[in-house]
Amino acid sequence: MAEMYKIVTDFLFEELKRRINAGIFCDISSDTLTVRLINDSITWECSIPEISKMMAMGLTVNRIADKITNEYKKEIMKRYFY
């Protein structure tokens, strides 16, 4: 299982690096994926519990990256423009 977690976090890191200009930290522990994005004074964190179960049901790394990117964009827009 640890090898699968390493592959998922590495691939997710590469996907997010292509999409987001921030410091990216990905980790899976206790079957919870945690992604932390740090850019200037903004630290944004997202957690997805039961990641192995969700991936077994068809959740892909690309979909996770899409969701994280969209949520991060909403946070940036909220902080700077609203």
C-alpha positions as CSV (number, residue, x, y, z in Angstrom):
1,M,0.0,0.0,0.0
2,A,2.9,2.4,0.8
3,E,4.1,2.0,-2.8
4,M,0.7,3.0,-4.2
5,Y,0.6,6.0,-1.9
6,K,4.0,7.1,-3.1
7,I,3.0,6.8,-6.8
8,V,-0.2,8.7,-6.2
9,T,1.4,11.6,-4.3
10,D,4.2,11.9,-6.8
11,F,1.8,12.0,-9.7
12,L,-0.5,14.4,-7.9
13,F,2.5,16.7,-7.1
14,E,3.5,16.7,-10.8
15,E,0.0,17.5,-11.9
16,L,-0.4,20.3,-9.4
17,K,3.0,21.7,-10.3
18,R,1.9,22.1,-13.9
19,R,-1.3,24.0,-12.8
20,I,-0.5,26.0,-9.7
21,N,2.3,28.4,-8.9
22,A,2.8,27.7,-5.2
23,G,4.8,25.5,-2.9
24,I,3.1,22.0,-3.0
25,F,3.1,19.4,-0.3
26,C,1.3,16.1,-0.7
27,D,1.1,13.3,1.9
28,I,-1.1,10.3,2.6
29,S,-1.3,9.1,6.1
30,S,-4.0,7.0,7.8
31,D,-5.7,6.7,4.4
32,T,-6.2,10.5,4.2
33,L,-4.7,12.5,1.4
34,T,-3.5,16.0,2.6
35,V,-2.4,18.6,0.1
36,R,-1.0,21.9,1.3
37,L,-0.3,24.8,-1.0
38,I,1.8,27.7,0.2
39,N,2.1,31.0,-1.8
40,D,3.4,34.2,-0.2
41,S,1.1,34.7,2.9
42,I,-1.5,32.2,1.8
43,T,-1.5,28.7,3.2
44,W,-4.3,26.5,1.9
45,E,-4.9,22.9,2.9
46,C,-7.2,20.2,1.6
47,S,-7.9,16.8,3.0
48,I,-9.6,13.8,1.3
49,P,-10.4,10.9,3.7
50,E,-10.5,7.3,2.7
51,I,-8.5,7.9,-0.4
52,S,-7.8,4.3,-1.2
53,K,-11.5,3.4,-1.1
54,M,-12.3,6.4,-3.4
55,M,-9.6,5.5,-5.9
56,A,-10.8,1.9,-6.0
57,M,-14.2,3.3,-6.9
58,G,-12.7,5.2,-9.9
59,L,-11.4,8.5,-8.5
60,T,-8.3,9.4,-10.6
61,V,-5.4,11.7,-9.8
62,N,-6.4,14.0,-12.6
63,R,-9.8,14.5,-11.0
64,I,-8.3,15.1,-7.6
65,A,-6.0,17.7,-9.2
66,D,-9.0,19.3,-11.0
67,K,-10.9,19.6,-7.7
68,I,-7.9,21.0,-5.8
69,T,-7.1,23.5,-8.5
70,N,-10.7,24.7,-8.6
71,E,-11.0,25.0,-4.9
72,Y,-7.6,26.8,-4.7
73,K,-8.7,29.3,-7.4
74,K,-11.9,30.0,-5.4
75,E,-9.8,30.7,-2.3
76,I,-7.4,33.1,-4.2
77,M,-10.4,34.9,-5.8
78,K,-12.0,35.3,-2.4
79,R,-8.9,36.6,-0.7
80,Y,-7.9,39.1,-3.4
81,F,-11.1,40.2,-5.1
82,Y,-14.0,40.0,-2.7
